[in-house]
Amino acid sequence: MPVFARALAPRPGRACSNGTRGASTRGGPSRNCNSVLDEASLSVVPSNENVREYWEQEPCGTDRAVVGNLAPHTREWFEEVERFRYDVEGYIHSVAQFTRHHGQTILEVGVGAGTDHLQWARAGCHCHGVDLTDAAIETTRERLALYGLESDLRRIDAESLPFPSDRFDVVYSWGVIHHSAHPDRMVAEIRRVLKPGGQFIGMMYGRHSVIALRFWVRHALLKGRPWQSIADVIGKHVESRGTKAYTVAELQSLFAAFTMFSAKPVITVADRSDWPRMISRFFPDDWGWFITLRAHK
């Protein structure tokens, strides 16, 4: 697999995607989203402490396949992390639209290595960020300091956000909610802290995707367990244990308390890896591992 695809692809076991960040749910009285995903049938029951331990070892996007032998936390190291991220995930800019939110108050749930958080700060936003790991908070703080930028950064579990209700214009969370033990609680918290009319922007993993099918073939079908569900395989073999992947319908249910909800799958470099270009170029976006999300309170 090419280095860019290998680094972007979800890692089995300790083999990354997006750092342990917050998660989300619908506001108000919410039925347990776990019923939406039927997690009662899964043999993997995650805990946020296990998730924290996994991502504490290495913020997402900072592994050796990306940064090579560069000295950690130097300007060159951070610049390589940024270059790589937007080379392979350039659509992040069109989804987040960082510069359009100049002057607004932003909360990022799950800052990871701080690459996107840096864009919010550069865009002149009033930035706040939370993450489940000390490693992510310290990495992001050092990164912003290199450019003379600041943010209110806190190491907390985003299932209980330490902010008043109706606080933020935008809550952003890229590839984080699906790692939480209780995504519904995080979505509820995200909605609570958004201002009326405020916007959630994010990404979560898609179960009806090329990557999900590849994991099922590798870890279920070829192991003589064709009855094992894709959800169970992902929970056991993709990044921190208990990782989830959703259908668009399940995400609509998860964000049911929001308005103007949209979910758009995106084919990634990792989806196309291991396939001849003559074939993968015809993969529709509906088969994408990433589902980009937008919703309003």
N, C-alpha and C positions, 0 to 999 in steps of 0.2 A: 504494500500500500504506500503511495507517495507520502512524504513527510507531512504535507499540509492536511491530507485526509486522515492520516494516523493521529495527528494532534487534535483534529476537530472531532473525530469519531468518539462516541461515548465509550468510556473505558469500562471493561469488565473488571469486577473486583476492584483492586487498587489501580487497575490499569486505566479521565475527568470530563466534564462538560462545563457546567456553570456552578460556581461556588455555592456553598450552603447559604442560601439567602432566605428571606422570609417566604411566606406562602400566602395564599389568599382564599377568600370565601365570600359568600353572599352576606350582606349585612342583615341586621334584624334577626328574628327567629329563623334559624336555618336548620333544615333537615341535614343529617350527617351526609356529607358528600361521599363518604366511604360506601354508602349504599349505592350511589351512582356508579362507582367503579366496582362494586361488589367485592370489596376487599376482604370480606369475611371468608371468601373462598381462597384467599392467598395464604401461602405458608410462611410468608415473610411479613412480620409485623415490625415496622420501623420504630425507632425511638430517636428523638432529636439529639440525644446525647451521642448515639452512634453516628448520626449524620455529622455532628460537630467534629467528632474524632476523625472521621474520614477526611473532611475538607480542611481540618486544621493542619494536616500534613503538607498541603500544597494548594494555594488559591488557584481556582480554575484559570487555565490559559497560561500558566507559568512553568509548565513541565519542560523537560530537556528537549523534547521534539520541537518546541517553539523557540526557546532561548539559547540552545546550544551550550557553549562554555562561557557565556558572558557572566561577569560577576553580578550576583543578585543585587537588586535594588539600586543599581547605578542608572544614570540617565540613559545609557545605551541599552541596558537591559529592559527598562520600561518602554523605550521607543520601539524595541523589537517586538515586545508583547503587543503594543498598539498596532504596529504595522501588520503583524500577522493576523490579528483579530479582524481588522477591517479589509484585509485582502481576501479572506475567505468568507467573511460575513458582512460584506459591504451593505447589504440590505438593512442592517441595524440603523444606519443613518436615516433611511427613508421611513422606517417605522417610528423611530424615536423623535425625529425632527427636532434635535436638540436646540438649534438656534431659534426656532419659532417660540420657544418658551422663555426667552430672555426676560429677566425680572420676576419670574414666577418662583413660588416656593415649591421645591421638589423633594420628595423622599424616594430614595432608592432602597428597596428591600433586597438585600443580598448584594453587597458591593463587590465581592470577589477580589480581583486584583486591582480594581479601581479604574479600569480602562474606560468604561462608559461614564463612570462618575466624573472623571476628568473632563469629558465632553460637556456634561451639564454645568460644571464649574466654569469652563471656558466660555460657555454661552451666556454667562452673566446671570445664572440662576442662583437663588438662595438655597443652598444644598444641605440636605440632611441624609445620612446613610446609616443603615443598620446591617449587621451580619451576625451569624451565629458563632463566628470564629474570631479569635484574637489575631490570627495570622492575616486575615483579610482586612481587618480594621487598621492594623499597623502598616500593612503594605499600601493601602489606599492613602493613609495619612502621610506617609513618606513620599508617595508619588505626588500628591498635591503640593507638598512643601517645596519640591524641586521647581515648581512653576509659580511659587508665591501665591498659591490658592488655598482656600480653607473650606471646611465643611464640618458640620456637627455630626461626628461619627460615633456610633455606640455599638458595643458588643452585646446584643440581646437576642432573645428568641422572638421572632416576629409574630408568633401566635398571640402575643400580648404586647402591643406597641406602647411605649411610654410617652404618648403624645395626646393632646386633647382632641376631641372630635372636631370635625370641620376645619382642619388645620392646613391641608396641602392642596395646591392647584393640580399637581400631578403626582401620582405614585407610579414608580417604574420598577419592574422586576423581571429580569431576563434569565430564564432558565433556572428558577429557584423554587417556585411553589411546589413543583412536583417532587421535590426532595423531602418536604415536610411530612412529619408523622400525621398531621391533621391539617391538610390543605384548606378545609372548609373554615377553620378558625382563622387562618391567615387572611383568606379572602374577606371574611367579615371584618377583620381589623383594618384591612386596606380600605374598605368602603367607609368604615367609621371615621377614619382620619382624613378622608377626602372632603373638601369643601362641596357644598351643593353645586352641581354642575362640573365638579372636578373630574379629572380623567385618569383612568388606569391604562398604562401601556406595558405590555410584557410579552413573554414567550413561554410556552410550555410544550412538553414533548407530545408527539402524536403517535397513537398506537397503530393506526392504519397506515403504516409507513414502510418504506423499503428497509430501513435499519431494524425496525421492530421485527419484521419478517425474517431478516438475516439472523438476528439473535435467536429467534424461535427455532429456525432450522438447525443452527449450530448447537444449541443447548437443550433442545427437546427432541426434535425429529431424529437427528443423527445420533442421539443418545438412547434411542428406543423408547422415548416418552412422548409420542405424538398427542397424547391426551392433555399434556401440560399446557396451560393457557399462556398466551403471549404476555399478559399482565404479570403472571407469576414469574416467567423467565426474566422480564425486565426488572422486577423487584429483587431478584437474586443476583443478576449478573451485570447490571448497568450502574456504575458508579456506587454511591453509598447505598447500602441495602435498604430496600423499601421504596426505591425510586418508582414513580408512576408515569404512565403515558395514557393519554386520553383520546377519545373520539371528540369530534366537534360537538356532537349532541351532549356529551357529558360535560364539556366546558360550558355550554349554554346553560345547563342545569346548575353548575357550580357558581356561575355569575348571574343567576336568575334575578337577584335583587338590583342589578345594575340596569341601565338603559343604554340604548344605542350600542349594543354589544356586537362586535364582529370578531370572527376567528378565521384566519387565512393561513393554511399550510404553505410551507416553503420548502422546496427541494434544496438540500444542502450539498456541499462538497462530499460530506461523508455518505450521504445517500447514494451518490454516484460512484463512489470508490468500489473497486472489485468488479465493476461492470465495464465492458467495452464502451468507448465513447459513442459508437454508432448506435448502441442500444440506450444508454443512459440519457442521451440528449433528448429522448422522447418521453422520459418520465414526466408525468403531469405533476403539478404542484400539490395536488390532492394526496400524493404519495409521500409528502415531505415529513421528515422527523420533527421539524420545528413548526409549531402553530403560533403565529403572531396574533396578539390579542389587543383589543382596544375596547374600552367600556367607559361609561359615564355614570356618576352618582346622580 
